[in-house]
């Protein structure tokens, strides 16, 4: 869906991979699953990515199936700009991409 919107997409399967690759890519939009496979979760990955200089210009999106109020509050406190629950609503991501292009 993001590619249909004209985005260059790089999929990484762990926080560690994202942290390693991001400096060469400098993404404008970072979508993180909060409950990633073994290793770093999405919260810790966001914290580490935000230490990189390119990240000041990036928008961070939390993406998870857990939508209880404590998760939403933790997402906000972690500095994510957006929260998109699973299953994803294409219009939510489209609205984020459209806003970034303005």
N, CA, C and O atoms as a GROMACS GRO file, in nm:
protein
  408
    1UNK      N    1   0.082  -0.119   0.000
    1UNK     CA    2   0.000   0.000   0.000
    1UNK      C    3   0.087   0.125   0.000
    1UNK      O    4   0.058   0.220  -0.074
    2UNK      N    5   0.191   0.127   0.081
    2UNK     CA    6   0.280   0.244   0.083
    2UNK      C    7   0.350   0.262  -0.050
    2UNK      O    8   0.370   0.375  -0.095
    3UNK      N    9   0.388   0.153  -0.114
    3UNK     CA   10   0.451   0.164  -0.246
    3UNK      C   11   0.354   0.222  -0.348
    3UNK      O   12   0.394   0.300  -0.434
    4UNK      N   13   0.227   0.185  -0.339
    4UNK     CA   14   0.126   0.242  -0.430
    4UNK      C   15   0.115   0.393  -0.412
    4UNK      O   16   0.079   0.465  -0.505
    5UNK      N   17   0.146   0.440  -0.292
    5UNK     CA   18   0.142   0.583  -0.265
    5UNK      C   19   0.271   0.653  -0.306
    5UNK      O   20   0.288   0.774  -0.284
    6UNK      N   21   0.363   0.578  -0.366
    6UNK     CA   22   0.487   0.635  -0.414
    6UNK      C   23   0.600   0.637  -0.313
    6UNK      O   24   0.701   0.705  -0.332
    7UNK      N   25   0.585   0.562  -0.206
    7UNK     CA   26   0.689   0.556  -0.102
    7UNK      C   27   0.792   0.448  -0.137
    7UNK      O   28   0.758   0.342  -0.190
    8UNK      N   29   0.917   0.478  -0.106
    8UNK     CA   30   1.020   0.374  -0.113
    8UNK      C   31   1.015   0.302   0.020
    8UNK      O   32   1.027   0.364   0.126
    9UNK      N   33   0.997   0.172   0.016
    9UNK     CA   34   0.976   0.094   0.138
    9UNK      C   35   1.094   0.002   0.162
    9UNK      O   36   1.143  -0.066   0.072
   10UNK      N   37   1.139   0.000   0.288
   10UNK     CA   38   1.240  -0.096   0.331
   10UNK      C   39   1.185  -0.167   0.453
   10UNK      O   40   1.156  -0.104   0.555
   11UNK      N   41   1.172  -0.295   0.443
   11UNK     CA   42   1.118  -0.376   0.551
   11UNK      C   43   1.234  -0.440   0.626
   11UNK      O   44   1.322  -0.501   0.566
   12UNK      N   45   1.233  -0.424   0.756
   12UNK     CA   46   1.334  -0.487   0.841
   12UNK      C   47   1.260  -0.574   0.941
   12UNK      O   48   1.150  -0.540   0.984
   13UNK      N   49   1.320  -0.684   0.980
   13UNK     CA   50   1.252  -0.782   1.064
   13UNK      C   51   1.292  -0.776   1.210
   13UNK      O   52   1.249  -0.860   1.290
   14UNK      N   53   1.374  -0.679   1.247
   14UNK     CA   54   1.410  -0.663   1.387
   14UNK      C   55   1.450  -0.518   1.412
   14UNK      O   56   1.485  -0.444   1.319
   15UNK      N   57   1.445  -0.481   1.537
   15UNK     CA   58   1.490  -0.347   1.574
   15UNK      C   59   1.636  -0.327   1.541
   15UNK      O   60   1.676  -0.220   1.496
   16UNK      N   61   1.715  -0.429   1.565
   16UNK     CA   62   1.858  -0.420   1.539
   16UNK      C   63   1.885  -0.393   1.390
   16UNK      O   64   1.970  -0.311   1.357
   17UNK      N   65   1.812  -0.462   1.303
   17UNK     CA   66   1.828  -0.439   1.158
   17UNK      C   67   1.789  -0.296   1.122
   17UNK      O   68   1.857  -0.231   1.043
   18UNK      N   69   1.681  -0.248   1.179
   18UNK     CA   70   1.635  -0.112   1.150
   18UNK      C   71   1.739  -0.009   1.194
   18UNK      O   72   1.768   0.086   1.120
   19UNK      N   73   1.793  -0.027   1.312
   19UNK     CA   74   1.893   0.066   1.365
   19UNK      C   75   2.018   0.067   1.278
   19UNK      O   76   2.078   0.172   1.256
   20UNK      N   77   2.057  -0.050   1.230
   20UNK     CA   78   2.176  -0.060   1.146
   20UNK      C   79   2.155   0.004   1.009
   20UNK      O   80   2.245   0.069   0.957
   21UNK      N   81   2.038  -0.014   0.950
   21UNK     CA   82   2.012   0.032   0.814
   21UNK      C   83   1.967   0.177   0.803
   21UNK      O   84   1.993   0.243   0.703
   22UNK      N   85   1.901   0.226   0.903
   22UNK     CA   86   1.839   0.359   0.895
   22UNK      C   87   1.934   0.473   0.857
   22UNK      O   88   1.895   0.558   0.778
   23UNK      N   89   2.055   0.479   0.910
   23UNK     CA   90   2.142   0.592   0.875
   23UNK      C   91   2.172   0.605   0.726
   23UNK      O   92   2.190   0.716   0.676
   24UNK      N   93   2.178   0.493   0.655
   24UNK     CA   94   2.206   0.500   0.511
   24UNK      C   95   2.080   0.533   0.430
   24UNK      O   96   2.089   0.578   0.316
   25UNK      N   97   1.964   0.510   0.488
   25UNK     CA   98   1.836   0.532   0.421
   25UNK      C   99   1.773   0.665   0.461
   25UNK      O  100   1.709   0.731   0.378
   26UNK      N  101   1.789   0.704   0.585
   26UNK     CA  102   1.729   0.824   0.642
   26UNK      C  103   1.580   0.834   0.611
   26UNK      O  104   1.536   0.925   0.540
   27UNK      N  105   1.501   0.741   0.663
   27UNK     CA  106   1.358   0.740   0.631
   27UNK      C  107   1.286   0.863   0.686
   27UNK      O  108   1.321   0.916   0.792
   28UNK      N  109   1.185   0.905   0.613
   28UNK     CA  110   1.100   1.015   0.659
   28UNK      C  111   0.984   0.961   0.743
   28UNK      O  112   0.926   1.033   0.823
   29UNK      N  113   0.952   0.835   0.723
   29UNK     CA  114   0.842   0.769   0.793
   29UNK      C  115   0.893   0.636   0.847
   29UNK      O  116   0.945   0.553   0.772
   30UNK      N  117   0.878   0.616   0.977
   30UNK     CA  118   0.920   0.492   1.043
   30UNK      C  119   0.797   0.430   1.108
   30UNK      O  120   0.737   0.489   1.198
   31UNK      N  121   0.761   0.312   1.062
   31UNK     CA  122   0.647   0.239   1.117
   31UNK      C  123   0.703   0.121   1.195
   31UNK      O  124   0.770   0.034   1.138
   32UNK      N  125   0.676   0.119   1.324
   32UNK     CA  126   0.730   0.014   1.410
   32UNK      C  127   0.620  -0.068   1.475
   32UNK      O  128   0.529  -0.015   1.539
   33UNK      N  129   0.631  -0.200   1.457
   33UNK     CA  130   0.547  -0.291   1.532
   33UNK      C  131   0.599  -0.288   1.675
   33UNK      O  132   0.719  -0.305   1.697
   34UNK      N  133   0.513  -0.269   1.770
   34UNK     CA  134   0.558  -0.257   1.908
   34UNK      C  135   0.600  -0.390   1.969
   34UNK      O  136   0.682  -0.393   2.060
   35UNK      N  137   0.545  -0.499   1.919
   35UNK     CA  138   0.577  -0.632   1.972
   35UNK      C  139   0.651  -0.714   1.868
   35UNK      O  140   0.602  -0.815   1.818
   36UNK      N  141   0.771  -0.668   1.835
   36UNK     CA  142   0.851  -0.737   1.734
   36UNK      C  143   0.904  -0.869   1.789
   36UNK      O  144   0.900  -0.894   1.909
   37UNK      N  145   0.955  -0.954   1.697
   37UNK     CA  146   1.010  -1.083   1.739
   37UNK      C  147   1.122  -1.066   1.841
   37UNK      O  148   1.158  -0.954   1.876
   38UNK      N  149   1.176  -1.176   1.889
   38UNK     CA  150   1.280  -1.168   1.992
   38UNK      C  151   1.382  -1.058   1.964
   38UNK      O  152   1.422  -1.034   1.851
   39UNK      N  153   1.421  -0.994   2.071
   39UNK     CA  154   1.513  -0.881   2.059
   39UNK      C  155   1.443  -0.754   2.105
   39UNK      O  156   1.358  -0.758   2.194
   40UNK      N  157   1.478  -0.646   2.045
   40UNK     CA  158   1.422  -0.516   2.083
   40UNK      C  159   1.275  -0.506   2.044
   40UNK      O  160   1.235  -0.553   1.938
   41UNK      N  161   1.195  -0.446   2.131
   41UNK     CA  162   1.057  -0.417   2.092
   41UNK      C  163   1.053  -0.283   2.019
   41UNK      O  164   1.156  -0.216   2.006
   42UNK      N  165   0.937  -0.245   1.974
   42UNK     CA  166   0.922  -0.121   1.899
   42UNK      C  167   0.953   0.003   1.981
   42UNK      O  168   1.004   0.101   1.927
   43UNK      N  169   0.923   0.000   2.110
   43UNK     CA  170   0.953   0.114   2.195
   43UNK      C  171   1.104   0.137   2.203
   43UNK      O  172   1.152   0.249   2.183
   44UNK      N  173   1.179   0.031   2.231
   44UNK     CA  174   1.324   0.043   2.244
   44UNK      C  175   1.387   0.079   2.109
   44UNK      O  176   1.483   0.157   2.104
   45UNK      N  177   1.334   0.023   2.002
   45UNK     CA  178   1.384   0.057   1.869
   45UNK      C  179   1.365   0.205   1.841
   45UNK      O  180   1.455   0.270   1.788
   46UNK      N  181   1.249   0.258   1.874
   46UNK     CA  182   1.224   0.402   1.854
   46UNK      C  183   1.321   0.486   1.934
   46UNK      O  184   1.374   0.585   1.883
   47UNK      N  185   1.346   0.448   2.058
   47UNK     CA  186   1.440   0.523   2.142
   47UNK      C  187   1.578   0.526   2.077
   47UNK      O  188   1.643   0.631   2.072
   48UNK      N  189   1.623   0.412   2.029
   48UNK     CA  190   1.756   0.405   1.967
   48UNK      C  191   1.760   0.481   1.834
   48UNK      O  192   1.858   0.550   1.805
   49UNK      N  193   1.655   0.467   1.753
   49UNK     CA  194   1.651   0.540   1.625
   49UNK      C  195   1.650   0.690   1.647
   49UNK      O  196   1.712   0.764   1.570
   50UNK      N  197   1.582   0.736   1.751
   50UNK     CA  198   1.572   0.880   1.776
   50UNK      C  199   1.705   0.940   1.823
   50UNK      O  200   1.717   1.063   1.831
   51UNK      N  201   1.803   0.858   1.853
   51UNK     CA  202   1.937   0.907   1.886
   51UNK      C  203   2.017   0.943   1.760
   51UNK      O  204   2.121   1.009   1.768
   52UNK      N  205   1.968   0.898   1.644
   52UNK     CA  206   2.038   0.923   1.518
   52UNK      C  207   1.994   1.058   1.460
   52UNK      O  208   1.876   1.094   1.468
   53UNK      N  209   2.088   1.130   1.403
   53UNK     CA  210   2.062   1.269   1.360
   53UNK      C  211   1.949   1.282   1.257
   53UNK      O  212   1.875   1.380   1.262
   54UNK      N  213   1.935   1.189   1.167
   54UNK     CA  214   1.831   1.196   1.064
   54UNK      C  215   1.691   1.194   1.124
   54UNK      O  216   1.596   1.243   1.062
   55UNK      N  217   1.677   1.137   1.243
   55UNK     CA  218   1.544   1.110   1.300
   55UNK      C  219   1.467   1.237   1.337
   55UNK      O  220   1.346   1.231   1.355
   56UNK      N  221   1.535   1.349   1.350
   56UNK     CA  222   1.464   1.474   1.385
   56UNK      C  223   1.366   1.514   1.276
   56UNK      O  224   1.272   1.589   1.301
   57UNK      N  225   1.388   1.466   1.154
   57UNK     CA  226   1.300   1.498   1.042
   57UNK      C  227   1.201   1.386   1.011
   57UNK      O  228   1.124   1.396   0.915
   58UNK      N  229   1.202   1.280   1.090
   58UNK     CA  230   1.120   1.162   1.063
   58UNK      C  231   0.992   1.162   1.146
   58UNK      O  232   0.987   1.218   1.256
   59UNK      N  233   0.891   1.099   1.091
   59UNK     CA  234   0.765   1.075   1.162
   59UNK      C  235   0.762   0.929   1.204
   59UNK      O  236   0.786   0.839   1.123
   60UNK      N  237   0.734   0.906   1.332
   60UNK     CA  238   0.730   0.770   1.386
   60UNK      C  239   0.586   0.727   1.409
   60UNK      O  240   0.506   0.801   1.467
   61UNK      N  241   0.554   0.606   1.363
   61UNK     CA  242   0.420   0.550   1.376
   61UNK      C  243   0.429   0.419   1.454
   61UNK      O  244   0.504   0.329   1.416
   62UNK      N  245   0.352   0.408   1.560
   62UNK     CA  246   0.340   0.283   1.636
   62UNK      C  247   0.229   0.201   1.572
   62UNK      O  248   0.122   0.253   1.539
   63UNK      N  249   0.256   0.072   1.554
   63UNK     CA  250   0.162  -0.016   1.485
   63UNK      C  251   0.154  -0.146   1.566
   63UNK      O  252   0.251  -0.221   1.574
   64UNK      N  253   0.038  -0.172   1.624
   64UNK     CA  254   0.023  -0.290   1.709
   64UNK      C  255  -0.124  -0.332   1.718
   64UNK      O  256  -0.214  -0.254   1.690
   65UNK      N  257  -0.143  -0.455   1.757
   65UNK     CA  258  -0.280  -0.505   1.777
   65UNK      C  259  -0.334  -0.468   1.914
   65UNK      O  260  -0.455  -0.473   1.936
   66UNK      N  261  -0.247  -0.432   2.004
   66UNK     CA  262  -0.288  -0.398   2.140
   66UNK      C  263  -0.336  -0.253   2.145
   66UNK      O  264  -0.259  -0.160   2.118
   67UNK      N  265  -0.462  -0.233   2.178
   67UNK     CA  266  -0.517  -0.097   2.176
   67UNK      C  267  -0.570  -0.053   2.311
   67UNK      O  268  -0.649   0.042   2.320
   68UNK      N  269  -0.529  -0.120   2.417
   68UNK     CA  270  -0.580  -0.079   2.548
   68UNK      C  271  -0.525   0.060   2.583
   68UNK      O  272  -0.421   0.100   2.531
   69UNK      N  273  -0.592   0.132   2.670
   69UNK     CA  274  -0.552   0.269   2.703
   69UNK      C  275  -0.408   0.283   2.753
   69UNK      O  276  -0.344   0.384   2.727
   70UNK      N  277  -0.356   0.183   2.824
   70UNK     CA  278  -0.218   0.193   2.873
   70UNK      C  279  -0.119   0.188   2.758
   70UNK      O  280  -0.016   0.254   2.763
   71UNK      N  281  -0.148   0.109   2.653
   71UNK     CA  282  -0.061   0.104   2.536
   71UNK      C  283  -0.064   0.237   2.464
   71UNK      O  284   0.041   0.288   2.425
   72UNK      N  285  -0.181   0.292   2.444
   72UNK     CA  286  -0.193   0.421   2.376
   72UNK      C  287  -0.117   0.528   2.452
   72UNK      O  288  -0.051   0.612   2.390
   73UNK      N  289  -0.125   0.528   2.583
   73UNK     CA  290  -0.053   0.627   2.665
   73UNK      C  291   0.098   0.603   2.655
   73UNK      O  292   0.174   0.699   2.644
   74UNK      N  293   0.140   0.480   2.658
   74UNK     CA  294   0.284   0.449   2.648
   74UNK      C  295   0.338   0.491   2.511
   74UNK      O  296   0.451   0.540   2.502
   75UNK      N  297   0.260   0.472   2.406
   75UNK     CA  298   0.298   0.516   2.270
   75UNK      C  299   0.318   0.667   2.269
   75UNK      O  300   0.417   0.716   2.214
   76UNK      N  301   0.227   0.740   2.329
   76UNK     CA  302   0.237   0.885   2.333
   76UNK      C  303   0.362   0.928   2.408
   76UNK      O  304   0.436   1.015   2.361
   77UNK      N  305   0.386   0.868   2.523
   77UNK     CA  306   0.502   0.903   2.604
   77UNK      C  307   0.634   0.867   2.536
   77UNK      O  308   0.736   0.933   2.559
   78UNK      N  309   0.633   0.764   2.452
   78UNK     CA  310   0.754   0.723   2.380
   78UNK      C  311   0.787   0.816   2.265
   78UNK      O  312   0.892   0.804   2.203
   79UNK      N  313   0.697   0.909   2.235
   79UNK     CA  314   0.726   1.008   2.131
   79UNK      C  315   0.682   0.971   1.991
   79UNK      O  316   0.724   1.035   1.894
   80UNK      N  317   0.599   0.869   1.979
   80UNK     CA  318   0.546   0.837   1.847
   80UNK      C  319   0.449   0.947   1.806
   80UNK      O  320   0.371   0.996   1.888
   81UNK      N  321   0.454   0.986   1.680
   81UNK     CA  322   0.363   1.089   1.631
   81UNK      C  323   0.225   1.036   1.597
   81UNK      O  324   0.128   1.112   1.594
   82UNK      N  325   0.217   0.905   1.571
   82UNK     CA  326   0.090   0.844   1.530
   82UNK      C  327   0.080   0.704   1.587
   82UNK      O  328   0.180   0.639   1.618
   83UNK      N  329  -0.043   0.659   1.601
   83UNK     CA  330  -0.073   0.524   1.644
   83UNK      C  331  -0.174   0.465   1.546
   83UNK      O  332  -0.284   0.519   1.530
   84UNK      N  333  -0.137   0.356   1.480
   84UNK     CA  334  -0.227   0.289   1.385
   84UNK      C  335  -0.244   0.145   1.434
   84UNK      O  336  -0.150   0.066   1.425
   85UNK      N  337  -0.363   0.111   1.485
   85UNK     CA  338  -0.386  -0.025   1.534
   85UNK      C  339  -0.395  -0.126   1.419
   85UNK      O  340  -0.426  -0.091   1.305
   86UNK      N  341  -0.367  -0.252   1.454
   86UNK     CA  342  -0.384  -0.362   1.359
   86UNK      C  343  -0.524  -0.416   1.372
   86UNK      O  344  -0.580  -0.412   1.481
   87UNK      N  345  -0.584  -0.465   1.267
   87UNK     CA  346  -0.531  -0.462   1.132
   87UNK      C  347  -0.529  -0.320   1.078
   87UNK      O  348  -0.613  -0.238   1.116
   88UNK      N  349  -0.432  -0.290   0.991
   88UNK     CA  350  -0.418  -0.152   0.946
   88UNK      C  351  -0.534  -0.108   0.858
   88UNK      O  352  -0.589  -0.185   0.779
   89UNK      N  353  -0.566   0.016   0.872
   89UNK     CA  354  -0.664   0.081   0.788
   89UNK      C  355  -0.584   0.160   0.684
   89UNK      O  356  -0.514   0.254   0.719
   90UNK      N  357  -0.594   0.121   0.557
   90UNK     CA  358  -0.515   0.188   0.453
   90UNK      C  359  -0.531   0.339   0.457
   90UNK      O  360  -0.436   0.412   0.430
   91UNK      N  361  -0.651   0.386   0.490
   91UNK     CA  362  -0.674   0.530   0.489
   91UNK      C  363  -0.594   0.600   0.598
   91UNK      O  364  -0.558   0.717   0.583
   92UNK      N  365  -0.565   0.530   0.708
   92UNK     CA  366  -0.484   0.591   0.815
   92UNK      C  367  -0.342   0.617   0.765
   92UNK      O  368  -0.289   0.726   0.785
   93UNK      N  369  -0.282   0.519   0.700
   93UNK     CA  370  -0.148   0.538   0.646
   93UNK      C  371  -0.149   0.639   0.532
   93UNK      O  372  -0.056   0.719   0.518
   94UNK      N  373  -0.251   0.635   0.450
   94UNK     CA  374  -0.261   0.732   0.340
   94UNK      C  375  -0.268   0.875   0.394
   94UNK      O  376  -0.206   0.965   0.338
   95UNK      N  377  -0.342   0.896   0.501
   95UNK     CA  378  -0.352   1.030   0.561
   95UNK      C  379  -0.217   1.076   0.615
   95UNK      O  380  -0.182   1.193   0.602
   96UNK      N  381  -0.142   0.986   0.675
   96UNK     CA  382  -0.010   1.020   0.728
   96UNK      C  383   0.084   1.057   0.614
   96UNK      O  384   0.153   1.159   0.622
   97UNK      N  385   0.088   0.977   0.509
   97UNK     CA  386   0.175   1.004   0.394
   97UNK      C  387   0.135   1.136   0.328
   97UNK      O  388   0.222   1.215   0.292
   98UNK      N  389   0.006   1.160   0.312
   98UNK     CA  390  -0.041   1.284   0.252
   98UNK      C  391   0.004   1.405   0.334
   98UNK      O  392   0.048   1.506   0.279
   99UNK      N  393  -0.009   1.394   0.465
   99UNK     CA  394   0.033   1.505   0.552
   99UNK      C  395   0.183   1.528   0.543
   99UNK      O  396   0.227   1.643   0.546
  100UNK      N  397   0.262   1.424   0.531
  100UNK     CA  398   0.408   1.439   0.519
  100UNK      C  399   0.447   1.510   0.390
  100UNK      O  400   0.548   1.580   0.386
  101UNK      N  401   0.370   1.492   0.288
  101UNK     CA  402   0.402   1.552   0.157
  101UNK      C  403   0.366   1.700   0.150
  101UNK      O  404   0.408   1.769   0.057
  102UNK      N  405   0.291   1.749   0.245
  102UNK     CA  406   0.252   1.891   0.244
  102UNK      C  407   0.364   1.978   0.290
  102UNK      O  408   0.349   2.100   0.295
   0.00000   0.00000   0.00000
